[in-house]
């Protein structure tokens, strides 16, 4: 990868700046004392309505930092991910979500209380969103991102946005691809209410984006980021191949 363009991106992302000690405290909701209740409530809902199978959870690193990247089919994707993995690992995960999620006060209360989320408008402030993500990773936490940027209307994996490739290469942390199956049928885009069903979540092997980037010497950094993003998408798609047969 061209070192000159890579250095340019490092400056844009403020990768070499120190993270303020108080940074992570900005994600602590004043209602975080309700977290045990909401965790219990969401877990009860998931167990009552869905048969959930988790495969490959042993691919998660023992400790952060790392990036989790999954397909995005439903509002259920994050609850399934957050409440069907080891609770200790769940507490280390910070979630990127869209700002519109917080427009409904009750839903915003649930999201803020049950998980550590930060709202972004990646289209209007692409770099700002990436800088926050970088700070989370530099604080040695895990980051969850749905690189499609929005829920799939068809259940198929859509194009991934390049931000995940930028983060993967420039932070150097492993990326764990995830395929979630069944949430589109259970509560897909445009569906008013959820319905019962089976859900399967598959964790793939960690992806080393830095090693991948080294295989493309001399290429412009942004082109490498796009290649890494597409490679990650293909890994997610491959995890879901058994369901398309």
C-alpha positions in Angstrom: 0.0 0.0 0.0 1.3 3.4 -0.9 2.8 4.8 2.4 2.2 8.4 1.4 -1.6 8.1 1.0 -1.7 5.9 4.1 0.0 8.6 6.1 -2.6 11.1 4.8 -5.4 8.9 6.1 -3.7 8.4 9.4 -3.8 12.2 9.8 -7.4 12.4 8.8 -8.3 9.8 11.3 -6.2 11.4 14.1 -4.7 8.0 14.7 -1.7 9.3 16.5 -3.5 11.5 18.9 -4.0 10.5 22.5 -7.5 9.4 23.6 -8.8 11.5 26.6 -9.2 9.4 29.7 -12.8 10.5 30.0 -13.7 9.5 26.4 -15.5 6.2 27.2 -17.5 7.8 29.9 -19.4 9.8 27.3 -21.2 6.5 26.4 -22.6 6.0 29.8 -26.3 6.7 29.8 -27.8 8.3 32.9 -30.1 5.3 32.8 -27.4 2.7 32.7 -28.5 1.6 36.1 -31.5 0.0 34.2 -29.2 -2.1 32.1 -29.7 -5.4 34.2 -33.4 -5.0 33.8 -33.3 -4.4 30.0 -30.8 -7.2 29.5 -33.2 -9.5 31.4 -36.2 -8.2 29.4 -34.6 -8.6 26.0 -33.1 -12.0 26.8 -36.6 -13.1 28.0 -38.1 -11.9 24.7 -35.5 -13.6 22.5 -35.8 -16.9 24.4 -39.6 -16.9 24.3 -40.0 -16.1 20.6 -36.9 -17.5 18.9 -34.8 -20.6 18.6 -31.3 -19.1 18.4 -28.2 -21.1 17.4 -24.7 -19.6 17.7 -21.8 -21.1 15.7 -18.2 -20.2 15.9 -18.2 -18.0 19.0 -14.8 -19.4 19.8 -13.5 -17.2 16.9 -13.9 -14.2 19.1 -10.6 -13.0 20.6 -10.1 -13.5 24.3 -10.0 -9.7 24.7 -10.5 -6.6 22.7 -9.7 -4.6 20.7 -11.3 -6.1 17.6 -14.1 -5.3 15.1 -17.3 -7.3 14.6 -18.9 -6.8 11.2 -22.1 -8.5 10.2 -24.9 -8.4 7.6 -27.9 -6.3 8.6 -31.4 -7.7 8.1 -33.4 -6.5 11.0 -33.7 -4.6 14.3 -33.1 -8.0 15.9 -29.6 -8.3 14.6 -28.0 -6.3 17.5 -30.1 -7.9 20.3 -29.3 -11.4 19.0 -25.6 -10.6 18.8 -25.4 -8.9 22.2 -27.4 -11.3 24.2 -26.2 -14.6 22.8 -22.5 -14.2 23.5 -20.5 -14.3 26.7 -21.7 -11.5 29.0 -18.1 -10.5 29.7 -17.5 -10.0 26.0 -20.8 -8.2 25.6 -19.7 -5.5 28.1 -16.7 -4.7 25.9 -18.7 -4.0 22.8 -19.5 -0.5 21.5 -22.0 -0.2 18.7 -22.3 2.2 15.8 -25.9 3.1 14.9 -27.7 5.6 12.8 -29.0 8.8 14.4 -32.6 8.2 13.4 -32.7 5.3 15.8 -32.8 7.8 18.6 -35.6 9.9 17.3 -38.2 7.8 19.2 -37.6 8.5 22.9 -38.7 5.1 24.3 -36.6 3.2 21.8 -33.7 5.5 22.5 -34.0 4.8 26.2 -33.9 1.1 25.5 -30.9 1.3 23.2 -28.9 3.6 25.5 -29.7 1.6 28.6 -29.1 -1.9 27.2 -25.9 -1.2 25.3 -23.1 1.3 24.6 -24.1 2.9 21.4 -23.0 6.0 19.5 -25.1 7.6 16.8 -23.5 8.8 13.6 -24.5 10.3 10.3 -21.9 8.6 8.2 -23.1 10.3 5.0 -22.8 13.9 6.4 -19.8 13.3 8.7 -17.9 10.2 7.4 -14.6 11.2 9.0 -16.2 12.2 12.3 -17.8 8.8 12.6 -14.5 7.0 11.8 -12.6 9.2 14.3 -15.0 8.1 17.1 -14.6 4.5 16.1 -10.8 4.8 16.1 -10.9 6.2 19.7 -13.0 3.3 20.8 -10.6 0.8 19.3 -7.6 2.7 20.8 -9.3 2.5 24.1 -9.0 -1.3 23.8 -12.7 -2.0 23.3 -14.6 -4.0 20.7 -16.5 -2.2 17.9 -19.6 -3.6 16.2 -20.5 -2.3 12.8 -23.0 -3.3 10.1 -21.1 -2.2 7.0 -24.2 -2.2 4.7 -25.3 0.9 6.6 -29.0 0.0 6.5 -31.2 -3.0 6.8 -31.5 -5.2 3.7 -34.9 -5.1 2.1 -34.5 -8.5 0.4 -32.5 -10.4 2.9 -29.5 -10.5 0.6 -26.2 -9.0 1.7 -25.8 -5.6 0.1 -22.7 -3.6 -0.7 -20.4 -2.8 2.2 -19.4 0.8 2.9 -15.7 1.5 2.8 -15.4 2.8 6.3 -15.0 -0.7 7.7 -12.0 -1.3 5.4 -10.4 2.0 6.5 -10.8 1.0 10.2 -9.6 -2.5 9.7 -6.4 -1.5 7.9 -5.5 1.6 9.8 -6.1 0.3 13.3 -4.6 -3.1 12.6 -7.1 -5.0 14.8 -8.7 -8.3 13.7 -12.1 -8.2 12.1 -14.6 -11.0 12.8 -17.1 -11.5 10.0 -20.6 -12.5 11.1 -23.5 -13.8 9.2 -27.0 -13.6 10.8 -29.7 -15.7 9.3 -33.4 -15.6 10.1 -33.9 -12.1 11.4 -35.1 -10.9 8.0 -38.0 -13.4 8.2 -38.6 -12.7 11.9 -38.7 -8.9 11.7 -37.6 -7.6 8.3 -37.6 -4.1 6.9 -41.2 -2.9 6.5 -42.6 -5.6 8.8 -44.7 -3.9 11.5 -44.3 -6.5 14.2 -41.9 -9.4 14.9 -42.9 -13.0 14.5 -41.5 -16.2 15.8 -38.8 -18.1 14.1 -35.4 -19.7 14.0 -32.2 -17.5 14.0 -28.7 -18.6 13.4 -25.6 -16.5 14.0 -22.3 -17.6 12.5 -18.9 -16.2 13.5 -16.1 -16.5 10.9 -12.4 -16.7 11.4 -10.7 -13.3 12.2 -9.6 -11.4 9.1 -6.2 -9.8 9.2 -6.6 -6.7 7.0 -3.1 -5.5 7.5 -1.6 -8.7 6.1 -4.1 -8.4 3.2 -3.0 -4.8 2.6 0.6 -5.8 2.4 -0.2 -8.0 -0.6 -1.0 -4.8 -2.5 2.2 -2.8 -2.4 2.2 0.6 -4.2 -1.6 0.8 -4.5 -3.4 3.9 -3.3 -4.6 3.6 0.2 -8.3 4.2 -0.6 -8.2 1.5 -3.3 -6.8 -1.0 -0.7 -9.5 0.0 1.7 -12.1 -0.8 -0.9 -10.5 -4.1 -1.6 -10.4 -5.0 2.1 -14.1 -4.0 2.4 -15.1 -6.3 -0.5 -13.0 -9.1 0.8 -14.8 -8.8 4.2 -18.1 -8.7 2.4 -17.3 -11.9 0.5 -16.3 -13.6 3.8 -19.7 -12.7 5.3 -21.5 -13.9 2.1 -19.6 -17.2 2.3 -20.7 -17.8 5.8 -24.3 -17.5 4.6 -23.9 -19.8 1.6 -25.5 -22.8 3.2 -28.8 -20.9 3.5 -28.9 -19.9 -0.2 -28.8 -23.5 -1.4 
